[in-house]
Amino acid sequence: MSALMARERAAMRRFAQKLCFWGLLALVLSQGLAAQAEHVQVMLKNGQVFMGGGIVSENASNLMVRIYGDVTQTIPKAAINGYEIVKRVKAGTPIRARPQPAPAAVLTLEAQAEREKRIDEFFALTGKRAETLAAVRTADAVRPEEIGELKTLLFRKAREGRKLAEGDNTFEFEGQKGSVHIEVYRQTPAAGNSSNAAPLTVALLLHGGGQNNGNWRSGADLFRGPLRKACPDLLLVCPTVLVKRYAEWGKFPFEEAYVKEIMKAVKRTWTVDPNRVYCMGYSMGGYGTWHIGAHQADTFAGLVSGAGGILLNPHLKECWGWGVLMNLAHTPIEFHHANGDEAAPIWSDQASNRILTELGRQHEGLYRHKYVEYATGGHGGATKGMGDAVTRTAALRRDPYPRRVFWEPSRPFVRQFYWLLADEPAFFTRLEASIEDNVIRLKTLDLASGFSLLLNEHLVDLAKPVKVIANDVPVFEGKVIPSLSAMLESIEDKLDEAQWFSHRIDF
């Protein structure tokens, strides 16, 4: 382990040095996450663009920019060409619901054939999915009595895609060839035949490494033993990054999209328990756990990160914490870090702990987390706590249909989050939604259109009218019509029989 840690330390030190360029982080206590109507775009003299949540203060020498919660960034004026305040949505822009389609009639044979053709096209991975979905939306309504049959058909079609096998697999993604290692362990005997075997708990293990270094073993070896003790029927998913660069899992969203496709392939191949899927990693894998685990938090029952954190990605015009912390309302995370960690600076986990604690205080019962900090130990110091963290996390189960959702959409390939959908995810936008007695209340930040509510019988009484109030203004009231596009999009997105939707309201 020491040789691996030395390589990781050297790789991550380069990352830490780049991070330090942006100046000293000032961690200032604030009043939580107040809605911000604007953000700031700072043009740096090195050609990069730094994004912030707003300006805190400015003087002749420095510009202090709010990043997230109580985290600020001080940028020397000498490094700045200029800055501008950016607003995505004009103040006072109303939110309007799009009309519901007319209730569906019994399809003619010709219309039925056309629907089946579009379903086949949608799942064919031809690169024309958006075009096919637009065609589906022109005749979107389905009859309530068709939902069960359509669900069976759509899940069967979704399972006809790529599959995996135990052992080492080659996995191609958008022109790049990657690899993923799969291990399956069973202790519960099947009832009668293998098809009746217990659903598998799934652990996505993200390896450490850095520049020209790292493979699946540097993630699996730390977690395999504790997971096998905690989970009698277990499937380990151990991908290797497509490109071996420092902080690859968290710094390059392409890897996140790659992992999302691998997880769908897992669900096509094995019967898994979708409410017992976990993400874990150490070092670079710890950074990946924060990013992949939070951007896709509705997939996971719990997260474990060691010696990781949230990255600041100016090259992507990203901002620390956005699209990560707010998304963890229902996905507990346990994260460990040791002082003296030069490879992975501890400040990020310390700041995350403070912000999640404040979010948990504001929203009782949500934002559950456990942070363990070791007085000494450096980059390898947190390894000692990973076994206990795994045991605690493996006891968690996901709630697939929470009635209160907080989402900061930031990845273009993560358009659905629980029962919310965004057409074009963008940084510095936020959706907060809650449901009670068929009344849905929304709060939006810099988002007035291009989003949807996905619904089913677990969330509302579909036989009764649904009312939507957005930013304290009623914007919809009426019966919601079953929708083929809602079923197509939600089933394809995760291939998750415990989290799919049959109705939608679009804005």
C-alpha positions, 0 to 999 in steps of 0.5 A: 500500500505504501508504494501506491500511496507514494504514487498517489501522493505525488500525483495529487500534490500536483493537483494541490499545487494547482488548487493553491494558485486560486488563492487562500480559502477563507472559510467564513460562517454564514447564514446557510444556503440563501438563494442567490439570484446571480453569479459571477464570472471572473476572467483570469489572465492565464485564460481560464474562467473562474465561476463563483456564487456571487461577490462577497467583497472587493478592495484594491488588492483582492476579490472575494467570491462566494463559492458555496455556503460558508466557503469563499475564494480570495483572488488577487486582483493582479491575476484578474483581467475582469469579471461580470455578473451573470443572471440566467433568468430575468427577474420576475420571469413567470413559471408556466405549466405546459398544457396536458395532452388530451386523454388517449383513445384506443389506438388503431392498428396503424397507430399501435405499429407507429408507437412500437416503432418509436419505442424500438428506435428509442432503445436502439442507441442510434444517436437519434434518441432526442429526435425519437422522443420529440416524435413520441411527445406529439402523441404522448398520452396513454390510457391508464389501463395500458401502463402495466403492459407498457412498463413490462415492454419498456423494461424488456427493451431496456434490458436488451442493451449491453451486458457484462460478465464476471471477471474482466470486461472491456467496455467501450464508451463514446469511442473510448475503450475502458475496462470494468472488473466484476465479482459476484458473491452469493451466500443465500441459496436459490429457491428451486433454481438460479433464477430465484436467487436473492437480488444482489447488493451492488457496490461501485468501487472507485480506485485511487491513482493519478497520472499514468497510475491506478487500476481497479484493484487499488479500489477493491482491495480496501473495501472487498473484505468488509463488504463481503462480511456485511452483504451476503449476496454481493456484486462488486463493480470495479471500473478503471478510469478511461484516462489515467490522470490525477483526480480523474474520477472527480475532475472529468465528467466524461468518467461519470457518464461512463460509470453511469452506462456501466451501472445500467449494464450491471442491471441488464445482466443481474437481478440487483436490489436497486435500493441497496446500491453503494459507491465507495472510494479512497484518494482519487476514488474518494473524490470520485465518490463525492462527485459521482455519488452526489450528481447521481445521488438518487441511485445510491443508498449510501456513500463512503469516501476516504481521503477525498473531497469535492474538487474545484474545476475552473477549466469546466467553469464549475464551482466548488460544492455546486451540484454536490452538497445540496443533492445529498438530502436523502443519500447519507455519506460517511467521509474520513480524512487525516491531517497532514494529507498533502496529496488530498488537502483536508479543507474540502472535507472540513468545509463539507462537514460544516455545510452538511451539518448546517443543512441537516439543522435546517432540514431535520432528518435530512443530510445525514452524514458522518465525518471522521478526522484523524489527528495525524496520518497523512494521505493513508491515515484514513484507511483505518476507518474504512471497514467500520464505515462500510459496515455502517453504510451497507445497512442503509437502504434508499428511499426511491420516492422521497416527498421532498427533493433538493436538486442542483442539476449540473451534469448534462447526462444527469437530466433526471433526479428522483422525480425531477427532470431538467432539459438542460442541467446548468450550474447555479440552478436549483430545484426544491420540490415537496409533495403533500396531499396532491399539492406540489410546492416548488422553489426555483433558482435561475430556472423558469422553464425547461424542467418537469415533474415526474409522477406516479402512484407512489407520490400522488393520488392520480385519480384526483387533481394535482396542484402545483405552486411555484415560488408561492404562485399557483401554476397548475391544477388538474388531472395529470395524463399518463405519458409514454415519454415519462415512462421511456425517459425514466426507465431508460435513465436508470433501468430501475424498477423501484424508481420509474414514472408514468406521468409528467407535468412540464414547465 
